[in-house]
Amino acid sequence: MGCREVHAATVLAFLSGTASVAGLLAAVLLPNWRQMRLCTFNRNERNLTVFTGLWIKCARFDGSRDCVSYDPQWYRAVDQLDLRVLQFALPLSMATAAAALLLCLVGMCHTAFVSTAPNVKLAKCLVNSAGCHLVAGLLFLLACAICLTPSVWVIFYNSYLNRKYEPIFSFDISVFIAIASAGGLFFTSVLLFLWYCACKSLPSPFWHPLYSHPPSMHSYTPQPYSARSRLSTMEMDMPMVTHTS
């Protein structure tokens, strides 16, 4: 594995994270989190389906794509607890994943354009590329947990609504998009963790999360003082003489 260069695993992780954030954005904007189907027994009327999203609500007749009733102010009057939680959880998950993407990009750029350790005076204040990818993996995992938990809760809350009222509620495609996006975030974090663990065996400080010392300071290991104290001053100053025939 070419750990000192931009590796396919990190590029794949960046693409997977980008696709997951795009999926979260689509799930947030689509008005397809819950359907409420209202059936009528009047032959002169058509059945009505109410599509409920996080921000808007739309009612459509069967066979029509136009909204006969459109409520753009739905986000203010959401009366369903799971959707209210999602209004805060999904944007927070998107922000966390976006920060992880930025760190992942910084780590790849650092790997591509910086091949040596930084200045000795700045070594303890800078994060290397491995540290960027490690923190990005943790942020992707956190974003996955923030997104997945309320998205799965929608399924159980939908069953609760059917038991409490009538079996007219069903979850829609946005639930599957959000869960798939959470799976993509988890896959991205696993890729970054595997890449870091595979490259961790390389000499420090390149694969430590923080620069501890520049590489030149790791090339010399002084002897313990007890070993050097046994040598007399004359022995320490005496040059080594070799004889050749």
Secondary structure, 3 states (H helix, E strand, C coil): CCCCCCCHHHHHHHHHHHHHHHHHHHHHHCCCCEEEEECCCCCCCCCEEEEECCCCEEEEECCCCCCCEEECCHHHCCCCHHHHHHHHHHHHHHHHHHHHHHHHHHHHHHHHHCCCCCCHHHHHHCECHHHHHHHHHHHHHHHHHHHHHHHHHHHHHHHHHHHHCCCCEEECHHHHHHHHHHHHHHHHHHHHHHHHHHHCCCCCCCCCCECCCCHHHHCCCCCCHHHHHCCCHHHHHCCCCCCCC
